[in-house]
């Protein structure tokens, strides 16, 4: 198990309904991440979790980890800048962020699983 203690994070209550809707309409890559990868790990993950003013794809409070599954819309200059801003915010809270592309998740779920284990079972810093 992880040596980390869960931390409560402030969140924008106005985003809760949107997060709930997102949970019901997962992309194929997010669905694979949830059912084929995260469900095989010994930690509790939440999908479409609100942290601050953002909705993250997956969050594990016990290991302070956000997992994002990025589709094509994340590769424009604007999206890259926005994602960098989000990552900086999460890191300021002591949360690690790991990103995978839709293609990685759909075509190499075993590789994604192996990479995630490195983040989840890392020693505390």
PyMOL commands that place a pseudoatom at each C-alpha (Angstrom):
pseudoatom trace, name=CA, resn=UNK, resi=1, chain=A, elem=C, hetatm=0, pos=[0.000, 0.000, 0.000]
pseudoatom trace, name=CA, resn=UNK, resi=2, chain=A, elem=C, hetatm=0, pos=[0.988, 3.607, -0.431]
pseudoatom trace, name=CA, resn=UNK, resi=3, chain=A, elem=C, hetatm=0, pos=[2.718, 5.431, 2.447]
pseudoatom trace, name=CA, resn=UNK, resi=4, chain=A, elem=C, hetatm=0, pos=[0.862, 8.660, 1.607]
pseudoatom trace, name=CA, resn=UNK, resi=5, chain=A, elem=C, hetatm=0, pos=[-1.971, 10.118, 3.642]
pseudoatom trace, name=CA, resn=UNK, resi=6, chain=A, elem=C, hetatm=0, pos=[-4.987, 11.402, 1.702]
pseudoatom trace, name=CA, resn=UNK, resi=7, chain=A, elem=C, hetatm=0, pos=[-5.383, 15.177, 1.625]
pseudoatom trace, name=CA, resn=UNK, resi=8, chain=A, elem=C, hetatm=0, pos=[-8.628, 17.110, 1.254]
pseudoatom trace, name=CA, resn=UNK, resi=9, chain=A, elem=C, hetatm=0, pos=[-8.481, 19.668, -1.561]
pseudoatom trace, name=CA, resn=UNK, resi=10, chain=A, elem=C, hetatm=0, pos=[-10.741, 22.657, -2.024]
pseudoatom trace, name=CA, resn=UNK, resi=11, chain=A, elem=C, hetatm=0, pos=[-12.966, 22.452, -5.074]
pseudoatom trace, name=CA, resn=UNK, resi=12, chain=A, elem=C, hetatm=0, pos=[-15.370, 24.520, -7.131]
pseudoatom trace, name=CA, resn=UNK, resi=13, chain=A, elem=C, hetatm=0, pos=[-18.848, 23.185, -6.313]
pseudoatom trace, name=CA, resn=UNK, resi=14, chain=A, elem=C, hetatm=0, pos=[-20.162, 24.637, -9.588]
pseudoatom trace, name=CA, resn=UNK, resi=15, chain=A, elem=C, hetatm=0, pos=[-18.236, 21.932, -11.483]
pseudoatom trace, name=CA, resn=UNK, resi=16, chain=A, elem=C, hetatm=0, pos=[-19.821, 18.957, -9.711]
pseudoatom trace, name=CA, resn=UNK, resi=17, chain=A, elem=C, hetatm=0, pos=[-22.709, 18.499, -12.155]
pseudoatom trace, name=CA, resn=UNK, resi=18, chain=A, elem=C, hetatm=0, pos=[-20.352, 18.661, -15.122]
pseudoatom trace, name=CA, resn=UNK, resi=19, chain=A, elem=C, hetatm=0, pos=[-18.069, 16.087, -13.509]
pseudoatom trace, name=CA, resn=UNK, resi=20, chain=A, elem=C, hetatm=0, pos=[-21.056, 13.783, -12.910]
pseudoatom trace, name=CA, resn=UNK, resi=21, chain=A, elem=C, hetatm=0, pos=[-22.080, 14.097, -16.558]
pseudoatom trace, name=CA, resn=UNK, resi=22, chain=A, elem=C, hetatm=0, pos=[-18.504, 13.360, -17.665]
pseudoatom trace, name=CA, resn=UNK, resi=23, chain=A, elem=C, hetatm=0, pos=[-18.510, 10.171, -15.564]
pseudoatom trace, name=CA, resn=UNK, resi=24, chain=A, elem=C, hetatm=0, pos=[-21.493, 8.893, -17.517]
pseudoatom trace, name=CA, resn=UNK, resi=25, chain=A, elem=C, hetatm=0, pos=[-19.995, 9.664, -20.931]
pseudoatom trace, name=CA, resn=UNK, resi=26, chain=A, elem=C, hetatm=0, pos=[-16.420, 8.418, -20.800]
pseudoatom trace, name=CA, resn=UNK, resi=27, chain=A, elem=C, hetatm=0, pos=[-14.332, 8.282, -23.952]
pseudoatom trace, name=CA, resn=UNK, resi=28, chain=A, elem=C, hetatm=0, pos=[-13.205, 4.824, -25.099]
pseudoatom trace, name=CA, resn=UNK, resi=29, chain=A, elem=C, hetatm=0, pos=[-9.692, 5.534, -23.790]
pseudoatom trace, name=CA, resn=UNK, resi=30, chain=A, elem=C, hetatm=0, pos=[-10.975, 6.705, -20.400]
pseudoatom trace, name=CA, resn=UNK, resi=31, chain=A, elem=C, hetatm=0, pos=[-13.226, 3.656, -20.199]
pseudoatom trace, name=CA, resn=UNK, resi=32, chain=A, elem=C, hetatm=0, pos=[-10.262, 1.360, -20.883]
pseudoatom trace, name=CA, resn=UNK, resi=33, chain=A, elem=C, hetatm=0, pos=[-8.157, 3.206, -18.288]
pseudoatom trace, name=CA, resn=UNK, resi=34, chain=A, elem=C, hetatm=0, pos=[-10.914, 2.814, -15.701]
pseudoatom trace, name=CA, resn=UNK, resi=35, chain=A, elem=C, hetatm=0, pos=[-12.016, -0.767, -16.282]
pseudoatom trace, name=CA, resn=UNK, resi=36, chain=A, elem=C, hetatm=0, pos=[-8.868, -2.435, -17.604]
pseudoatom trace, name=CA, resn=UNK, resi=37, chain=A, elem=C, hetatm=0, pos=[-6.088, -0.617, -15.753]
pseudoatom trace, name=CA, resn=UNK, resi=38, chain=A, elem=C, hetatm=0, pos=[-7.135, 1.261, -12.606]
pseudoatom trace, name=CA, resn=UNK, resi=39, chain=A, elem=C, hetatm=0, pos=[-9.482, -1.437, -11.346]
pseudoatom trace, name=CA, resn=UNK, resi=40, chain=A, elem=C, hetatm=0, pos=[-6.456, -3.791, -11.199]
pseudoatom trace, name=CA, resn=UNK, resi=41, chain=A, elem=C, hetatm=0, pos=[-4.546, -1.566, -8.780]
pseudoatom trace, name=CA, resn=UNK, resi=42, chain=A, elem=C, hetatm=0, pos=[-4.852, -1.900, -4.988]
pseudoatom trace, name=CA, resn=UNK, resi=43, chain=A, elem=C, hetatm=0, pos=[-5.767, 1.765, -4.458]
pseudoatom trace, name=CA, resn=UNK, resi=44, chain=A, elem=C, hetatm=0, pos=[-8.978, 3.745, -4.738]
pseudoatom trace, name=CA, resn=UNK, resi=45, chain=A, elem=C, hetatm=0, pos=[-9.214, 5.964, -7.779]
pseudoatom trace, name=CA, resn=UNK, resi=46, chain=A, elem=C, hetatm=0, pos=[-11.963, 8.488, -8.458]
pseudoatom trace, name=CA, resn=UNK, resi=47, chain=A, elem=C, hetatm=0, pos=[-12.996, 9.399, -11.975]
pseudoatom trace, name=CA, resn=UNK, resi=48, chain=A, elem=C, hetatm=0, pos=[-13.835, 12.930, -13.063]
pseudoatom trace, name=CA, resn=UNK, resi=49, chain=A, elem=C, hetatm=0, pos=[-12.859, 14.468, -9.733]
pseudoatom trace, name=CA, resn=UNK, resi=50, chain=A, elem=C, hetatm=0, pos=[-13.097, 18.210, -9.093]
pseudoatom trace, name=CA, resn=UNK, resi=51, chain=A, elem=C, hetatm=0, pos=[-9.921, 19.707, -7.613]
pseudoatom trace, name=CA, resn=UNK, resi=52, chain=A, elem=C, hetatm=0, pos=[-9.829, 23.482, -7.340]
pseudoatom trace, name=CA, resn=UNK, resi=53, chain=A, elem=C, hetatm=0, pos=[-11.301, 24.898, -10.535]
pseudoatom trace, name=CA, resn=UNK, resi=54, chain=A, elem=C, hetatm=0, pos=[-10.486, 21.838, -12.613]
pseudoatom trace, name=CA, resn=UNK, resi=55, chain=A, elem=C, hetatm=0, pos=[-11.974, 18.436, -13.352]
pseudoatom trace, name=CA, resn=UNK, resi=56, chain=A, elem=C, hetatm=0, pos=[-9.336, 15.710, -13.597]
pseudoatom trace, name=CA, resn=UNK, resi=57, chain=A, elem=C, hetatm=0, pos=[-9.846, 12.419, -15.394]
pseudoatom trace, name=CA, resn=UNK, resi=58, chain=A, elem=C, hetatm=0, pos=[-8.711, 10.232, -12.481]
pseudoatom trace, name=CA, resn=UNK, resi=59, chain=A, elem=C, hetatm=0, pos=[-7.446, 10.965, -8.976]
pseudoatom trace, name=CA, resn=UNK, resi=60, chain=A, elem=C, hetatm=0, pos=[-5.933, 8.835, -6.243]
pseudoatom trace, name=CA, resn=UNK, resi=61, chain=A, elem=C, hetatm=0, pos=[-5.892, 10.712, -2.929]
pseudoatom trace, name=CA, resn=UNK, resi=62, chain=A, elem=C, hetatm=0, pos=[-3.818, 8.023, -1.227]
pseudoatom trace, name=CA, resn=UNK, resi=63, chain=A, elem=C, hetatm=0, pos=[-0.855, 8.528, -3.559]
pseudoatom trace, name=CA, resn=UNK, resi=64, chain=A, elem=C, hetatm=0, pos=[-1.488, 12.177, -4.494]
pseudoatom trace, name=CA, resn=UNK, resi=65, chain=A, elem=C, hetatm=0, pos=[-1.759, 11.374, -8.187]
pseudoatom trace, name=CA, resn=UNK, resi=66, chain=A, elem=C, hetatm=0, pos=[-3.795, 12.811, -11.059]
pseudoatom trace, name=CA, resn=UNK, resi=67, chain=A, elem=C, hetatm=0, pos=[-4.013, 10.765, -14.234]
pseudoatom trace, name=CA, resn=UNK, resi=68, chain=A, elem=C, hetatm=0, pos=[-5.032, 12.484, -17.438]
pseudoatom trace, name=CA, resn=UNK, resi=69, chain=A, elem=C, hetatm=0, pos=[-5.959, 10.714, -20.661]
pseudoatom trace, name=CA, resn=UNK, resi=70, chain=A, elem=C, hetatm=0, pos=[-5.402, 13.167, -23.498]
pseudoatom trace, name=CA, resn=UNK, resi=71, chain=A, elem=C, hetatm=0, pos=[-7.116, 13.112, -26.864]
pseudoatom trace, name=CA, resn=UNK, resi=72, chain=A, elem=C, hetatm=0, pos=[-6.229, 15.110, -29.960]
pseudoatom trace, name=CA, resn=UNK, resi=73, chain=A, elem=C, hetatm=0, pos=[-7.664, 18.336, -28.525]
pseudoatom trace, name=CA, resn=UNK, resi=74, chain=A, elem=C, hetatm=0, pos=[-4.781, 18.488, -26.027]
pseudoatom trace, name=CA, resn=UNK, resi=75, chain=A, elem=C, hetatm=0, pos=[-2.074, 19.047, -28.637]
pseudoatom trace, name=CA, resn=UNK, resi=76, chain=A, elem=C, hetatm=0, pos=[-2.817, 22.583, -29.843]
pseudoatom trace, name=CA, resn=UNK, resi=77, chain=A, elem=C, hetatm=0, pos=[-0.654, 25.419, -28.519]
pseudoatom trace, name=CA, resn=UNK, resi=78, chain=A, elem=C, hetatm=0, pos=[-3.543, 26.745, -26.423]
pseudoatom trace, name=CA, resn=UNK, resi=79, chain=A, elem=C, hetatm=0, pos=[-4.319, 23.336, -24.950]
pseudoatom trace, name=CA, resn=UNK, resi=80, chain=A, elem=C, hetatm=0, pos=[-0.671, 22.672, -24.127]
pseudoatom trace, name=CA, resn=UNK, resi=81, chain=A, elem=C, hetatm=0, pos=[-0.476, 26.023, -22.296]
pseudoatom trace, name=CA, resn=UNK, resi=82, chain=A, elem=C, hetatm=0, pos=[-3.730, 25.295, -20.430]
pseudoatom trace, name=CA, resn=UNK, resi=83, chain=A, elem=C, hetatm=0, pos=[-2.562, 21.810, -19.443]
pseudoatom trace, name=CA, resn=UNK, resi=84, chain=A, elem=C, hetatm=0, pos=[0.746, 23.254, -18.215]
pseudoatom trace, name=CA, resn=UNK, resi=85, chain=A, elem=C, hetatm=0, pos=[-1.173, 25.726, -16.049]
pseudoatom trace, name=CA, resn=UNK, resi=86, chain=A, elem=C, hetatm=0, pos=[-3.300, 22.894, -14.632]
pseudoatom trace, name=CA, resn=UNK, resi=87, chain=A, elem=C, hetatm=0, pos=[-0.237, 20.764, -13.948]
pseudoatom trace, name=CA, resn=UNK, resi=88, chain=A, elem=C, hetatm=0, pos=[1.496, 23.630, -12.144]
pseudoatom trace, name=CA, resn=UNK, resi=89, chain=A, elem=C, hetatm=0, pos=[-1.589, 24.128, -9.983]
pseudoatom trace, name=CA, resn=UNK, resi=90, chain=A, elem=C, hetatm=0, pos=[-1.762, 20.444, -9.018]
pseudoatom trace, name=CA, resn=UNK, resi=91, chain=A, elem=C, hetatm=0, pos=[1.964, 20.323, -8.321]
pseudoatom trace, name=CA, resn=UNK, resi=92, chain=A, elem=C, hetatm=0, pos=[1.575, 23.357, -6.036]
pseudoatom trace, name=CA, resn=UNK, resi=93, chain=A, elem=C, hetatm=0, pos=[-0.814, 21.177, -3.999]
pseudoatom trace, name=CA, resn=UNK, resi=94, chain=A, elem=C, hetatm=0, pos=[1.704, 18.326, -3.845]
pseudoatom trace, name=CA, resn=UNK, resi=95, chain=A, elem=C, hetatm=0, pos=[-0.122, 16.275, -6.470]
pseudoatom trace, name=CA, resn=UNK, resi=96, chain=A, elem=C, hetatm=0, pos=[1.784, 14.405, -9.176]
pseudoatom trace, name=CA, resn=UNK, resi=97, chain=A, elem=C, hetatm=0, pos=[0.335, 14.519, -12.675]
pseudoatom trace, name=CA, resn=UNK, resi=98, chain=A, elem=C, hetatm=0, pos=[0.862, 11.791, -15.241]
pseudoatom trace, name=CA, resn=UNK, resi=99, chain=A, elem=C, hetatm=0, pos=[-0.496, 12.045, -18.769]
pseudoatom trace, name=CA, resn=UNK, resi=100, chain=A, elem=C, hetatm=0, pos=[-1.184, 9.370, -21.334]
pseudoatom trace, name=CA, resn=UNK, resi=101, chain=A, elem=C, hetatm=0, pos=[-2.498, 9.778, -24.846]
pseudoatom trace, name=CA, resn=UNK, resi=102, chain=A, elem=C, hetatm=0, pos=[-5.653, 8.018, -25.962]
pseudoatom trace, name=CA, resn=UNK, resi=103, chain=A, elem=C, hetatm=0, pos=[-3.475, 5.955, -28.307]
pseudoatom trace, name=CA, resn=UNK, resi=104, chain=A, elem=C, hetatm=0, pos=[-1.197, 4.785, -25.469]
pseudoatom trace, name=CA, resn=UNK, resi=105, chain=A, elem=C, hetatm=0, pos=[-4.159, 3.690, -23.365]
pseudoatom trace, name=CA, resn=UNK, resi=106, chain=A, elem=C, hetatm=0, pos=[-5.999, 1.961, -26.207]
pseudoatom trace, name=CA, resn=UNK, resi=107, chain=A, elem=C, hetatm=0, pos=[-3.022, 0.291, -27.886]
pseudoatom trace, name=CA, resn=UNK, resi=108, chain=A, elem=C, hetatm=0, pos=[-0.679, -0.414, -24.980]
pseudoatom trace, name=CA, resn=UNK, resi=109, chain=A, elem=C, hetatm=0, pos=[-2.677, -0.823, -21.735]
pseudoatom trace, name=CA, resn=UNK, resi=110, chain=A, elem=C, hetatm=0, pos=[-0.012, -3.127, -20.260]
pseudoatom trace, name=CA, resn=UNK, resi=111, chain=A, elem=C, hetatm=0, pos=[2.667, -0.458, -20.791]
pseudoatom trace, name=CA, resn=UNK, resi=112, chain=A, elem=C, hetatm=0, pos=[0.418, 2.188, -19.218]
pseudoatom trace, name=CA, resn=UNK, resi=113, chain=A, elem=C, hetatm=0, pos=[-0.187, -0.129, -16.254]
pseudoatom trace, name=CA, resn=UNK, resi=114, chain=A, elem=C, hetatm=0, pos=[3.574, -0.619, -15.782]
pseudoatom trace, name=CA, resn=UNK, resi=115, chain=A, elem=C, hetatm=0, pos=[4.219, 3.132, -15.921]
pseudoatom trace, name=CA, resn=UNK, resi=116, chain=A, elem=C, hetatm=0, pos=[1.461, 3.812, -13.401]
pseudoatom trace, name=CA, resn=UNK, resi=117, chain=A, elem=C, hetatm=0, pos=[2.922, 1.316, -10.951]
pseudoatom trace, name=CA, resn=UNK, resi=118, chain=A, elem=C, hetatm=0, pos=[6.121, 3.412, -10.894]
pseudoatom trace, name=CA, resn=UNK, resi=119, chain=A, elem=C, hetatm=0, pos=[4.144, 6.479, -9.807]
pseudoatom trace, name=CA, resn=UNK, resi=120, chain=A, elem=C, hetatm=0, pos=[1.926, 4.665, -7.334]
pseudoatom trace, name=CA, resn=UNK, resi=121, chain=A, elem=C, hetatm=0, pos=[4.613, 2.692, -5.560]
pseudoatom trace, name=CA, resn=UNK, resi=122, chain=A, elem=C, hetatm=0, pos=[7.322, 5.383, -5.549]
pseudoatom trace, name=CA, resn=UNK, resi=123, chain=A, elem=C, hetatm=0, pos=[8.921, 6.248, -2.227]
pseudoatom trace, name=CA, resn=UNK, resi=124, chain=A, elem=C, hetatm=0, pos=[7.676, 9.449, -0.554]
pseudoatom trace, name=CA, resn=UNK, resi=125, chain=A, elem=C, hetatm=0, pos=[9.749, 12.507, -1.388]
for i in range(1, 125): cmd.bond("trace and resi %d" % i, "trace and resi %d" % (i + 1))
show_as sticks, trace
zoom trace
